[in-house]
Amino acid sequence: MPIPTIHVGCTHFAHGRLQAQLNSKGLNPVACVDINLTAAREAVTSLEGDVPDYLADHIYTTITEAKKNMTRRHVLSTPQRPSMPN
C-alpha cells in the first residue's frame, strides 16, 4: 500500500521530485506545499502519468495548513521516534 505524503515544493527541482514520487509505487502525494500557489497549480497540471485528480486542489502554503485540510482518507500519521535508552 503506498505511503501518503505531503510534498514540499512543486516547481523547478521539486517538480522533478514530485514526478518521481508519482512514478514510484511506494509513495502517494496527497497534498503539496509551495509559497507560490499559482505556479504550483500550473506545475501540478503539467505532471505526467497517474496524477491524482485532487492534487491541484490540495496545494497549501504551509505544512501545518496541509495537514489540517487533509480528508479522512488522506490522514497522515506522524511516525513516533523510538525512545532512546537511558
N, CA, C and O of each residue as an XYZ file, in Angstrom:
344
protein
N       0.841     -1.169      0.000
C       0.000      0.000      0.000
C       0.889      1.235      0.000
O       1.786      1.337      0.837
N       0.666      2.182     -0.918
C       1.504      3.383     -0.982
C       1.392      4.230      0.283
O       0.345      4.279      0.928
N       2.479      4.882      0.614
C       2.537      5.750      1.780
C       2.077      7.146      1.354
O       2.643      7.716      0.421
N       1.049      7.715      2.028
C       0.621      9.073      1.683
C       1.666     10.089      2.138
O       2.219      9.974      3.231
N       1.930     11.080      1.293
C       2.946     12.086      1.608
C       2.423     13.483      1.328
O       1.522     13.678      0.513
N       3.011     14.457      2.024
C       2.822     15.866      1.694
C       4.135     16.287      1.052
O       5.188     16.262      1.691
N       4.063     16.671     -0.206
C       5.273     17.019     -0.950
C       5.552     18.514     -0.813
O       4.667     19.335     -1.056
N       6.766     18.867     -0.430
C       7.141     20.271     -0.273
C       7.820     20.755     -1.549
O       8.866     20.243     -1.948
N       7.202     21.753     -2.179
C       7.719     22.315     -3.419
C       7.069     21.674     -4.632
O       6.860     20.461     -4.667
N       6.751     22.494     -5.627
C       6.119     21.965     -6.849
C       6.791     22.444     -8.114
O       6.509     21.924     -9.193
N       7.673     23.423     -8.011
C       8.284     23.990     -9.208
C       9.781     23.710     -9.228
O      10.373     23.322     -8.221
N      10.368     23.913    -10.384
C      11.814     23.745    -10.590
C      12.259     22.336    -10.188
O      11.662     21.356    -10.632
N      13.289     22.223     -9.364
C      13.820     20.914     -8.983
C      12.768     20.073     -8.262
O      12.708     18.858     -8.450
N      11.946     20.711     -7.443
C      10.912     19.984     -6.698
C       9.889     19.345     -7.641
O       9.303     18.312     -7.314
N       9.676     19.956     -8.804
C       8.753     19.392     -9.794
C       9.222     18.007    -10.229
O       8.418     17.086    -10.371
N      10.511     17.870    -10.437
C      11.077     16.569    -10.808
C      10.935     15.540     -9.703
O      10.656     14.371     -9.968
N      11.128     15.974     -8.460
C      10.954     15.059     -7.322
C       9.499     14.614     -7.198
O       9.217     13.454     -6.901
N       8.574     15.559     -7.431
C       7.154     15.214     -7.371
C       6.802     14.222     -8.475
O       6.056     13.273     -8.234
N       7.326     14.425     -9.680
C       7.081     13.479    -10.780
C       7.640     12.105    -10.425
O       7.010     11.089    -10.716
N       8.816     12.065     -9.800
C       9.414     10.790     -9.393
C       8.541     10.085     -8.357
O       8.392      8.864     -8.394
N       7.964     10.857     -7.432
C       7.057     10.245     -6.442
C       5.848      9.636     -7.123
O       5.419      8.535     -6.776
N       5.295     10.358     -8.099
C       4.135      9.833     -8.812
C       4.484      8.571     -9.599
O       3.649      7.678     -9.741
N       5.699      8.495    -10.103
C       6.125      7.329    -10.883
C       6.447      6.136     -9.996
O       6.457      5.000    -10.471
N       6.709      6.375     -8.723
C       7.043      5.276     -7.814
C       5.772      4.548     -7.406
O       4.670      5.083     -7.523
N       5.935      3.358     -6.939
C       4.780      2.584     -6.488
C       4.592      2.684     -4.978
O       3.550      2.277     -4.464
N       5.579      3.218     -4.254
C       5.518      3.195     -2.798
C       5.082      4.492     -2.149
O       4.844      4.523     -0.941
N       4.969      5.586     -2.933
C       4.610      6.881     -2.363
C       3.393      7.449     -3.071
O       3.232      7.281     -4.280
N       2.535      8.123     -2.311
C       1.327      8.704     -2.871
C       1.192     10.149     -2.390
O       0.697     10.377     -1.286
N       1.621     11.138     -3.196
C       1.463     12.527     -2.769
C      -0.018     12.891     -2.691
O      -0.736     12.824     -3.689
N      -0.467     13.277     -1.500
C      -1.865     13.627     -1.293
C      -2.061     15.130     -1.154
O      -3.191     15.615     -1.197
N      -0.962     15.874     -0.986
C      -1.008     17.331     -0.892
C       0.381     17.865     -1.201
O       1.379     17.150     -1.126
N       0.412     19.150     -1.552
C       1.683     19.819     -1.816
C       1.734     21.123     -1.035
O       0.705     21.717     -0.712
N       2.956     21.554     -0.738
C       3.182     22.829     -0.062
C       4.118     23.650     -0.934
O       5.180     23.179     -1.341
N       3.712     24.889     -1.219
C       4.531     25.786     -2.015
C       4.104     27.218     -1.702
O       2.922     27.474     -1.470
N       5.056     28.156     -1.693
C       4.697     29.540     -1.376
C       4.044     30.256     -2.551
O       3.378     31.274     -2.363
N       4.228     29.736     -3.761
C       3.621     30.351     -4.951
C       2.504     29.418     -5.445
O       2.751     28.503     -6.230
N       1.292     29.662     -4.980
C       0.176     28.764     -5.283
C      -0.140     28.699     -6.769
O      -0.438     27.622     -7.286
N      -0.082     29.820     -7.460
C      -0.389     29.837     -8.891
C       0.608     28.996     -9.681
O       0.211     28.165    -10.498
N       1.894     29.206     -9.442
C       2.923     28.428    -10.146
C       2.843     26.957     -9.768
O       3.071     26.086    -10.608
N       2.522     26.675     -8.518
C       2.417     25.287     -8.069
C       1.274     24.572     -8.777
O       1.430     23.428     -9.203
N       0.135     25.230     -8.906
C      -1.006     24.611     -9.605
C      -0.668     24.351    -11.073
O      -1.020     23.307    -11.623
N       0.014     25.304    -11.698
C       0.428     25.106    -13.094
C       1.386     23.925    -13.205
O       1.286     23.123    -14.133
N       2.318     23.820    -12.253
C       3.283     22.717    -12.273
C       2.589     21.375    -12.094
O       2.930     20.404    -12.769
N       1.619     21.315    -11.190
C       0.907     20.054    -10.951
C       0.117     19.644    -12.192
O       0.053     18.458    -12.516
N      -0.478     20.599    -12.883
C      -1.235     20.247    -14.084
C      -0.329     19.776    -15.224
O      -0.801     19.129    -16.159
N       0.962     20.092    -15.155
C       1.881     19.648    -16.213
C       2.514     18.288    -15.917
O       3.284     17.776    -16.729
N       2.200     17.706    -14.771
C       2.753     16.385    -14.439
C       2.179     15.328    -15.362
O       1.064     15.466    -15.866
N       2.942     14.279    -15.577
C       2.522     13.194    -16.468
C       2.250     11.942    -15.661
O       2.753     11.777    -14.550
N       1.450     11.067    -16.235
C       1.192      9.787    -15.593
C      -0.080      9.815    -14.762
O      -1.013     10.569    -15.040
N      -0.094      8.978    -13.740
C      -1.272      8.787    -12.902
C      -1.309      9.831    -11.787
O      -1.019      9.524    -10.631
N      -1.669     11.063    -12.143
C      -1.724     12.166    -11.186
C      -3.114     12.168    -10.540
O      -4.120     12.202    -11.248
N      -3.180     12.133     -9.198
C      -4.500     12.157     -8.554
C      -5.273     13.422     -8.952
O      -4.705     14.512     -9.004
N      -6.561     13.267     -9.228
C      -7.405     14.389     -9.652
C      -7.428     15.505     -8.617
O      -7.531     16.678     -8.976
N      -7.337     15.164     -7.367
C      -7.469     16.144     -6.286
C      -6.182     16.918     -5.998
O      -6.231     17.906     -5.264
N      -5.056     16.520     -6.534
C      -3.772     17.091     -6.127
C      -3.689     18.600     -6.380
O      -3.178     19.326     -5.527
N      -4.164     19.082     -7.499
C      -4.102     20.528     -7.798
C      -4.952     21.345     -6.829
O      -4.715     22.539     -6.649
N      -5.933     20.712     -6.210
C      -6.783     21.402     -5.236
C      -6.241     21.292     -3.814
O      -6.792     21.897     -2.894
N      -5.181     20.537     -3.629
C      -4.607     20.323     -2.297
C      -3.194     20.898     -2.234
O      -2.247     20.206     -1.860
N      -3.069     22.160     -2.600
C      -1.781     22.862     -2.527
C      -1.927     23.966     -1.488
O      -2.852     24.776     -1.552
N      -1.011     23.989     -0.539
C      -1.092     24.906      0.594
C       0.235     25.640      0.756
O       1.242     25.256      0.161
N       0.230     26.689      1.560
C       1.458     27.468      1.760
C       2.263     27.002      2.969
O       3.418     27.401      3.119
N       1.688     26.172      3.830
C       2.436     25.633      4.974
C       2.099     24.161      5.167
O       1.033     23.699      4.761
N       3.004     23.441      5.781
C       2.765     22.029      6.085
C       1.627     21.908      7.089
O       0.792     21.009      6.984
N       1.594     22.813      8.063
C       0.524     22.790      9.063
C      -0.839     22.915      8.402
O      -1.768     22.184      8.743
N      -0.959     23.840      7.458
C      -2.214     24.036      6.742
C      -2.572     22.784      5.932
O      -3.734     22.378      5.897
N      -1.595     22.186      5.294
C      -1.844     20.978      4.502
C      -2.347     19.845      5.390
O      -3.294     19.148      5.027
N      -1.722     19.659      6.544
C      -2.142     18.589      7.460
C      -3.554     18.832      7.983
O      -4.328     17.884      8.123
N      -3.902     20.081      8.275
C      -5.236     20.401      8.787
C      -6.322     20.138      7.750
O      -7.444     19.777      8.107
N      -6.007     20.313      6.489
C      -7.013     20.224      5.437
C      -7.104     18.863      4.766
O      -7.862     18.702      3.809
N      -6.370     17.906      5.232
C      -6.429     16.579      4.631
C      -7.744     15.899      5.009
O      -8.186     15.991      6.153
N      -8.356     15.229      4.063
C      -9.589     14.493      4.334
C      -9.257     13.212      5.083
O      -8.096     12.810      5.150
N     -10.255     12.585      5.634
C     -10.019     11.360      6.422
C      -9.314     10.277      5.621
O      -8.493      9.541      6.169
N      -9.619     10.169      4.351
C      -8.974      9.092      3.576
C      -7.503      9.392      3.320
O      -6.756      8.507      2.901
N      -7.076     10.629      3.565
C      -5.686     11.007      3.358
C      -4.975     11.307      4.673
O      -3.954     11.994      4.690
N      -5.513     10.796      5.764
C      -4.925     11.114      7.065
C      -3.474     10.669      7.091
O      -3.138      9.541      6.728
N      -2.620     11.592      7.534
C      -1.202     11.284      7.665
C      -0.875     11.123      9.135
O      -1.169     12.005      9.942
N      -0.283     10.027      9.479
C       0.124      9.856     10.863
C       1.603     10.185     10.968
O       2.395      9.825     10.098
N       1.956     10.855     12.017
C       3.345     11.194     12.254
C       4.010     10.007     12.925
O       3.585      9.586     14.001
N       5.055      9.460     12.302
C       5.706      8.316     12.927
C       6.318      8.720     14.262
O       6.876      9.807     14.406
N       6.204      7.837     15.213
C       6.782      8.073     16.527
C       8.265      7.725     16.497
O       8.663      6.682     15.978
N       9.072      8.611     17.060
C      10.503      8.322     17.148
C      10.734      7.271     18.228
O      10.100      7.316     19.282
N      11.619      6.347     17.979
C      11.897      5.352     19.027
C      12.538      6.060     20.215
O      13.346      6.975     20.056
N      12.162      5.618     21.390
C      12.728      6.238     22.579
C      14.158      5.749     22.769
O      14.499      4.604     22.473
N      14.968      6.654     23.268
C      16.387      6.336     23.497
C      16.538      5.661     24.847
O      15.892      6.060     25.817
N      17.379      4.647     24.921
C      17.615      4.010     26.216
C      18.307      4.979     27.163
O      19.112      5.808     26.737
N      17.993      4.873     28.435
C      18.618      5.751     29.441
C      20.020      5.345     29.757
O      20.676      5.982     30.580
